[in-house]
């Protein structure tokens, strides 16, 4: 090293120890400087703009808002098309599990129910369900007149929201027919479908999803049970769609009674064999695919990327758990003990899908697997319970949608992971996460879910039973139950009601 002496530098030789000391000092100085820079980067904005607690909410330019609303609208419409694509799945599933002589009737009922649902949901159903009114029913926007351009604060065009919700209403209507296959007159089906899609589904749905629904606002000041601290939650419809549809289906099956010639297990018989398990299994897979619109689409937000991904993953894992659970119960305890039953396995993964529909946004992937596995057990137990009670449900609609819809709704109070709050048009808001009993949240959420599920289940069953009973008391041909010759005559219900067979004999 050089040391100044006058004008001439003098070289000074440093020891190895001195070199290390100088190098260490330089390194330490640079680290301190880097640390100070990082501190400045982290704290100066807070000093200048205020702490995070007082920071302003992000603002968006008109261009950014338009872009987000457009993306959210596209996402909602794609999801709506996926949900509507579940209709072929329902048709395949129901027709496959039914008898050959009922196939055309199943197809015709599902198709015409969709047509009725579209008109009624445009005229009155959407108004009852999603417009403001009171805690029990919406009172505006009939025939979509006077409705705003966008729905609430979503930024999504109201008509785009309408088509998405129409697909949900159509699902409920189709679920309803499942336990009533093989002995329902077509005109009777028209009448009860009007009652379901025009009144029962949208009015009860308003309680849970309406802007001022009394169950949605439960637990808040000046509303039902203000000290509860939690409102009823149903992210994508385990209760609103599936429990309602399953319970109406149960009421119809009870009023109708079993199909002629149906002998139950306790009487030495059993469920008639499905006429085409291939079609039924394919229908199940189509439904699984459509569920990726049903659950992730309920975010109504393409901006909530993490939420969409989580919901899709949870949907998948719950279905897998449900299929495995039902398959093994049938293997160990079923009528064909020691055999792997396709019907139970299909209904098992559908049970998992139904169950996760309510909690899909708030549970972890592990929670989704467990609640789906339990749903597979529930559906097996429910199918056998209905068989014991001599309630004829040809495809397991009551078990899959009714019982597993109730289980899925309640499971939110157990498995909500305490990480996730609410979705929104600009992304997720996790400032108030939902936590269930198993994740340290106590029983508050669980109580709200039990109350909401019980209210919807009981109210729906009472009203649906009255509706089915009244329709069944009408004179032929409008009564609910078809004439005996419609079930036992040549060609069965297909020839009696529609004059054609699904599989006409070939010359």
C-alpha positions in Angstrom: 0.0 0.0 0.0 1.2 3.6 -0.7 1.5 6.1 2.1 1.9 9.9 1.2 5.2 11.5 2.3 5.5 15.0 0.8 4.8 14.6 -2.9 6.1 11.1 -3.3 4.0 8.0 -2.4 5.7 5.4 -0.2 4.7 1.8 -0.5 3.7 0.2 2.9 3.4 -3.5 3.1 0.4 -4.7 5.1 0.2 -7.9 7.1 -2.3 -10.5 6.2 -4.2 -9.7 9.3 -4.5 -6.1 8.3 -5.7 -6.9 4.9 -8.5 -9.1 6.3 -9.5 -6.4 8.7 -9.7 -3.8 6.0 -11.6 -6.1 3.7 -14.0 -7.0 6.4 -14.7 -3.4 7.2 -15.4 -2.6 3.6 -17.8 -5.6 3.3 -19.6 -4.6 6.5 -20.0 -1.1 5.3 -21.5 -2.2 2.1 -23.9 -4.5 3.9 -24.9 -1.7 6.2 -25.5 0.5 3.2 -27.6 -2.2 1.5 -29.6 -2.7 4.7 -30.3 1.1 4.9 -31.4 1.2 1.3 -33.8 -1.7 1.9 -35.2 -0.1 5.0 -35.7 3.1 3.1 -37.6 1.2 0.3 -39.8 -0.5 2.9 -40.6 2.4 5.2 -40.4 5.6 3.1 -43.7 5.0 1.3 -45.4 4.4 4.6 -43.8 7.6 6.1 -44.9 9.6 3.1 -48.3 8.1 2.4 -49.3 6.8 5.8 -49.3 3.4 7.4 -51.1 0.4 5.8 -53.9 0.9 8.3 -54.5 4.3 6.9 -53.5 3.8 3.3 -56.1 4.6 0.6 -57.8 1.7 -1.2 -56.4 1.1 -4.7 -58.1 3.2 -7.3 -58.6 2.1 -10.9 -58.7 4.2 -14.1 -61.8 3.9 -16.3 -59.7 1.9 -18.7 -58.6 -0.6 -16.0 -62.2 -0.9 -14.7 -63.5 -1.6 -18.2 -60.9 -4.2 -18.7 -61.6 -6.0 -15.5 -65.4 -5.9 -16.1 -64.9 -7.3 -19.6 -62.7 -10.1 -18.3 -65.2 -10.9 -15.5 -68.1 -11.0 -17.9 -66.3 -13.3 -20.3 -65.4 -15.6 -17.4 -69.0 -15.6 -16.1 -70.4 -16.4 -19.6 -67.9 -19.2 -20.2 -68.9 -20.6 -16.7 -72.6 -20.3 -17.6 -72.1 -22.3 -20.8 -70.3 -25.0 -18.8 -73.1 -25.2 -16.3 -75.7 -25.4 -19.1 -73.5 -28.1 -20.6 -74.4 -30.2 -17.5 -77.9 -30.8 -19.0 -76.7 -33.5 -21.4 -74.9 -35.0 -18.4 -78.2 -35.1 -16.4 -80.0 -36.6 -19.3 -77.4 -39.3 -19.8 -77.2 -40.1 -16.1 -81.0 -40.3 -15.5 -81.7 -42.2 -18.7 -78.9 -44.6 -18.1 -80.0 -45.5 -14.6 -83.7 -45.7 -15.6 -85.3 -48.6 -17.3 -85.4 -48.8 -21.1 -89.2 -48.2 -21.2 -88.7 -44.8 -19.5 -85.9 -43.4 -21.6 -87.8 -41.1 -24.0 -89.8 -39.8 -21.1 -86.6 -38.8 -19.2 -85.2 -37.0 -22.3 -88.4 -35.2 -23.0 -88.9 -34.1 -19.4 -85.4 -32.7 -19.1 -85.6 -30.8 -22.4 -89.0 -29.3 -21.7 -88.1 -28.4 -18.2 -85.3 -26.4 -19.6 -87.6 -24.5 -21.9 -90.1 -23.8 -19.1 -87.3 -22.7 -16.8 -85.9 -20.2 -19.3 -89.2 -18.4 -19.8 -90.2 -18.4 -16.1 -86.7 -17.3 -14.9 -86.9 -14.4 -17.4 -90.4 -13.4 -16.4 -90.5 -13.8 -12.6 -87.8 -16.1 -11.2 -84.8 -13.8 -11.5 -86.8 -11.0 -10.1 -88.0 -13.0 -7.1 -84.4 -14.2 -6.4 -82.0 -11.4 -7.1 -83.9 -8.1 -7.0 -84.3 -6.1 -3.8 -87.5 -6.3 -2.0 -87.5 -7.8 1.5 -85.8 -10.6 3.3 -88.1 -13.2 1.8 -88.7 -12.2 -1.8 -87.5 -9.8 -4.5 -90.1 -7.3 -5.8 -88.6 -5.6 -8.9 -87.4 -6.3 -12.5 -90.2 -8.5 -13.6 -89.6 -9.5 -17.2 -86.2 -7.9 -16.6 -87.9 -4.5 -17.1 -86.4 -1.6 -15.2 -83.3 -3.6 -14.3 -79.9 -1.9 -14.2 -77.3 -2.5 -16.8 -75.0 -4.3 -14.4 -75.8 -6.5 -11.4 -75.0 -5.0 -8.0 -71.3 -4.2 -7.5 -70.0 -7.0 -9.8 -69.6 -4.8 -12.9 -71.1 -7.7 -14.9 -73.9 -7.0 -17.3 -77.2 -8.0 -15.7 -78.1 -10.2 -18.7 -74.8 -12.1 -18.3 -75.6 -12.7 -14.7 -79.1 -13.8 -15.7 -77.8 -16.5 -18.1 -75.4 -17.8 -15.4 -78.2 -18.0 -12.9 -80.6 -19.5 -15.4 -78.2 -22.4 -15.8 -78.3 -22.9 -12.0 -82.1 -22.8 -11.9 -82.3 -25.3 -14.8 -80.0 -27.6 -12.8 -82.4 -27.5 -9.8 -85.3 -28.3 -12.1 -83.5 -31.3 -13.6 -82.5 -32.6 -10.2 -86.1 -32.5 -9.1 -87.2 -35.1 -11.7 -84.6 -37.7 -10.7 -86.5 -39.5 -8.0 -89.8 -39.3 -9.9 -88.8 -41.2 -13.0 -91.0 -43.9 -14.4 -94.4 -42.9 -13.0 -94.9 -39.2 -13.5 -97.3 -38.0 -16.2 -95.8 -35.5 -18.6 -98.5 -32.9 -18.0 -98.1 -33.3 -14.3 -94.4 -32.7 -14.8 -95.2 -29.5 -16.6 -97.3 -28.3 -13.7 -94.9 -29.0 -10.9 -92.0 -27.6 -12.9 -93.8 -24.3 -13.1 -94.1 -24.3 -9.3 -90.4 -25.3 -8.8 -88.7 -22.9 -11.3 -91.1 -20.1 -11.1 -91.7 -19.9 -7.3 -90.0 -22.4 -4.9 -86.4 -22.2 -6.2 -86.2 -18.4 -6.7 -88.1 -17.4 -3.5 -86.2 -19.8 -1.2 -83.0 -18.9 -3.1 -83.6 -15.2 -2.3 -83.3 -16.0 1.4 -79.7 -17.2 0.8 -78.4 -15.3 -2.2 -80.7 -12.2 -2.6 -79.2 -8.8 -1.8 -81.4 -8.6 1.3 -82.1 -12.2 2.0 -82.8 -12.9 5.6 -80.5 -15.9 5.9 -77.7 -14.1 4.1 -78.0 -11.2 6.5 -78.5 -13.4 9.6 -76.2 -12.6 12.5 -76.0 -8.8 11.7 -77.5 -5.9 13.5 -81.3 -5.5 13.1 -81.6 -8.9 11.4 -82.4 -12.5 12.4 -80.3 -13.7 15.3 -78.1 -10.6 15.5 -75.8 -12.0 18.2 -74.9 -15.0 16.1 -72.2 -13.0 14.3 -72.4 -15.2 11.1 -74.7 -15.2 8.2 -75.6 -18.3 6.2 -73.0 -19.1 3.5 -73.4 -21.1 0.3 -70.7 -20.3 -2.2 -72.1 -22.2 -5.2 -75.3 -23.9 -4.1 -75.0 -27.1 -2.0 -78.2 -25.8 -0.4 -79.7 -23.3 -2.9 -79.4 -25.7 -5.9 -78.8 -29.2 -4.6 -80.7 -29.5 -1.3 -83.7 -27.7 -2.8 -83.7 -29.9 -5.8 -83.1 -33.1 -3.7 -85.8 -32.3 -1.2 -88.4 -31.4 -3.8 -87.5 -34.7 -5.5 -88.1 -36.5 -2.1 -91.5 -34.9 -1.7 -92.5 -36.0 -5.2 -91.3 -39.6 -4.7 -93.3 -39.8 -1.5 -96.5 -38.5 -3.0 -96.1 -40.6 -6.1 -95.3 -43.8 -4.4 -93.0 -46.5 -6.0 -93.2 -47.7 -9.6 -95.7 -50.5 -10.2 -94.0 -53.9 -9.6 -91.1 -52.3 -7.6 -90.1 -54.7 -4.8 -87.8 -53.3 -2.2 -84.8 -55.1 -0.6 -86.5 -55.7 2.8 -89.3 -57.4 0.8 -86.9 -59.7 -1.0 -86.3 -57.6 -4.1 -84.1 -54.6 -5.0 -83.6 -51.7 -7.4 -84.3 -52.6 -11.0 -81.1 -52.9 -13.0 -80.1 -49.8 -15.0 -80.7 -50.2 -18.7 -77.4 -48.6 -19.8 -74.6 -48.1 -17.3 -72.3 -46.9 -20.1 -74.6 -43.9 -20.8 -75.0 -43.3 -17.0 -71.2 -43.2 -16.4 -70.6 -40.9 -19.3 -73.3 -38.6 -18.0 -71.6 -38.6 -14.7 -68.3 -37.5 -16.2 -70.1 -34.8 -18.3 -71.5 -33.5 -15.0 -68.1 -33.5 -13.4 -66.8 -31.4 -16.3 -69.7 -28.9 -16.0 -69.0 -28.5 -12.4 -65.9 -26.5 -13.3 -68.3 -23.8 -14.4 -70.6 -24.4 -11.4 -68.0 -23.8 -8.7 -65.2 -21.7 -10.0 -67.6 -19.7 -12.1 -69.4 -18.6 -8.9 -66.5 -16.2 -8.2 -68.0 -14.1 -11.0 -64.4 -12.7 -11.2 -61.6 -13.6 -13.5 -59.5 -11.3 -11.3 -59.6 -13.7 -8.4 -57.1 -16.0 -9.9 -56.1 -17.8 -6.7 -59.7 -18.3 -5.8 -60.6 -19.8 -9.2 -57.6 -22.2 -9.0 -58.4 -23.2 -5.4 -62.0 -23.8 -6.1 -61.3 -25.9 -9.2 -58.7 -28.0 -7.3 -61.1 -28.5 -4.3 -63.9 -29.5 -6.7 -61.6 -32.2 -8.3 -60.3 -33.6 -5.0 -63.8 -33.8 -3.4 -65.1 -35.7 -6.3 -62.2 -38.1 -6.1 -62.7 -38.6 -2.4 -66.5 -39.2 -2.9 -66.0 -41.8 -5.6 -63.4 -43.8 -3.5 -65.5 -43.7 -0.4 -68.7 -44.9 -2.0 -66.9 -47.6 -4.0 -65.3 -49.2 -1.0 -68.4 -49.1 1.1 -70.2 -50.9 -1.8 -67.3 -53.4 -2.0 -67.3 -54.2 1.7 -71.0 -54.0 2.5 -73.0 -53.8 -0.7 -75.4 -56.4 -2.2 -72.6 -57.5 -4.6 -70.1 -57.8 -1.7 -66.6 -58.2 -3.0 -67.4 -56.6 -6.3 -66.6 -53.0 -7.5 -70.0 -51.3 -8.1 -70.1 -48.8 -11.0 -73.4 -47.2 -10.0 -72.3 -46.5 -6.4 -68.9 -45.2 -7.6 -70.6 -42.8 -10.1 -73.0 -41.5 -7.5 -70.1 -41.3 -5.0 -68.1 -38.8 -7.1 -71.3 -36.8 -7.8 -71.9 -36.8 -4.0 -68.4 -35.3 -3.5 -69.1 -32.6 -6.1 -72.5 -31.7 -4.5 -70.9 -31.6 -1.0 -68.0 -29.3 -2.0 -70.2 -26.9 -3.9 -71.0 -24.8 -0.7 -67.5 -24.7 1.0 -65.3 -24.9 -2.1 -64.0 -21.3 -1.7 -63.1 -21.6 2.0 -61.6 -25.0 2.5 -58.1 -26.3 1.8 -57.4 -29.2 -0.6 -57.0 -31.6 2.3 -60.3 -30.5 3.7 -61.9 -31.0 0.3 -60.7 -34.6 0.2 -62.0 -35.4 3.6 -65.4 -33.8 3.1 -65.7 -35.6 -0.2 -64.8 -38.9 1.3 -67.5 -38.4 3.9 -70.0 -37.5 1.1 -69.2 -40.9 -0.5 -70.2 -42.6 2.8 -73.3 -40.4 3.2 -74.6 -41.2 -0.3 -74.2 -45.0 0.3 -76.0 -44.8 3.7 -78.7 -42.5 2.2 -79.5 -44.8 -0.8 -79.8 -47.8 1.6 -82.0 -45.8 4.0 -84.4 -44.8 1.3 -84.5 -48.4 0.1 -85.4 -49.5 3.6 -88.1 -46.8 3.9 -89.5 -48.1 0.6 -89.0 -44.7 -1.2 -88.4 -45.4 -4.9 -85.5 -43.2 -6.1 -84.4 -44.7 -9.4 -81.1 -42.7 -9.8 -80.3 -41.7 -6.2 -81.2 -38.1 -6.6 -82.4 -37.6 -3.1 -79.3 -39.2 -1.7 -76.8 -37.4 -3.9 -78.3 -33.9 -4.0 -80.5 -33.8 -0.8 -78.5 -35.6 1.8 -75.0 -34.7 0.5 -76.2 -31.1 -0.1 -77.0 -30.9 3.6 -73.7 -32.5 4.5 -71.7 -30.2 2.3 -73.4 -27.1 3.7 -72.7 -28.1 7.3 -69.1 -29.2 6.5 -68.2 -25.5 5.9 -68.6 -25.0 9.7 -66.1 -27.7 10.2 -63.5 -27.4 7.4 -63.3 -23.7 6.6 -59.5 -23.2 6.9 -59.4 -19.6 8.3 -57.4 -18.3 5.3 -60.0 -17.0 2.8 -62.6 -14.3 3.0 -64.6 -13.1 0.0 -64.2 -13.0 -3.7 -64.8 -9.7 -5.7 -64.6 -8.1 -9.1 -61.0 -6.8 -8.5 -59.8 -9.9 -6.6 -60.0 -11.6 -3.3 -60.5 -9.9 0.0 -59.1 -12.1 2.8 -59.3 -9.4 5.5 -62.1 -11.4 7.3 -61.3 -15.1 6.7 -63.9 -17.8 7.5 -62.7 -20.4 10.0 -64.5 -23.6 11.0 -64.5 -25.6 14.1 -61.5 -27.8 13.1 -59.4 -24.7 12.4 -59.9 -22.8 15.6 -62.9 -20.8 14.5 -65.3 -22.2 17.2 -68.9 -23.1 16.4 -70.2 -19.8 15.1 -70.0 -20.6 11.4 -71.2 -24.2 12.2 -74.3 -22.9 13.9 -75.2 -20.5 11.1 -74.8 -23.3 8.5 -77.0 -25.7 10.5 -79.7 -23.1 11.0 -79.7 -22.1 7.3 -79.7 -25.7 6.0 -82.4 -26.7 8.4 -84.6 -23.8 7.5 -84.3 -24.3 3.7 -84.7 -28.1 4.0 -87.9 -28.0 6.1 -89.5 -25.1 4.3 -88.8 -26.5 0.9 -90.1 -30.0 1.8 -93.4 -28.6 3.2 -94.1 -26.4 0.3 -93.0 -29.0 -2.3 -95.1 -31.8 -0.6 -98.2 -29.5 -0.8 -97.5 -28.7 -4.4 -97.0 -32.4 -5.4 -100.1 -33.5 -3.4 -102.3 -30.9 -5.1 -101.1 -31.8 -8.6 -101.6 -35.4 -7.8 -105.3 -34.7 -6.9 -106.0 -33.1 -10.3 -108.1 -35.1 -12.8 -106.4 -37.1 -15.5 -104.4 -36.2 -17.6 -103.1 -33.4 -15.4 -102.5 -35.4 -12.2 -99.0 -36.1 -11.1 -99.1 -39.9 -11.3 -99.6 -41.5 -14.7 -102.3 -44.0 -15.3 -101.4 -47.6 -14.6 -101.5 -48.6 -18.2 -98.8 -45.9 -18.8 -96.4 -48.0 -16.7 -97.4 -51.5 -17.6 -98.6 -51.3 -21.2 -96.5 -52.2 -24.2 -93.6 -49.9 -24.6 -94.2 -48.5 -21.1 -94.2 -44.7 -20.4 -92.4 -43.9 -23.6 -95.1 -45.3 -25.9 -98.0 -44.1 -23.6 -96.8 -40.5 -23.3 -94.7 -39.9 -26.4 -95.6 -42.6 -28.9 -92.0 -43.7 -29.6 -89.4 -46.0 -28.2 -85.8 -45.0 -27.5 -84.5 -48.2 -29.1 -87.0 -49.3 -31.8 -86.5 -52.8 -33.0 -84.6 -53.0 -36.3 -86.1 -54.9 -39.2 
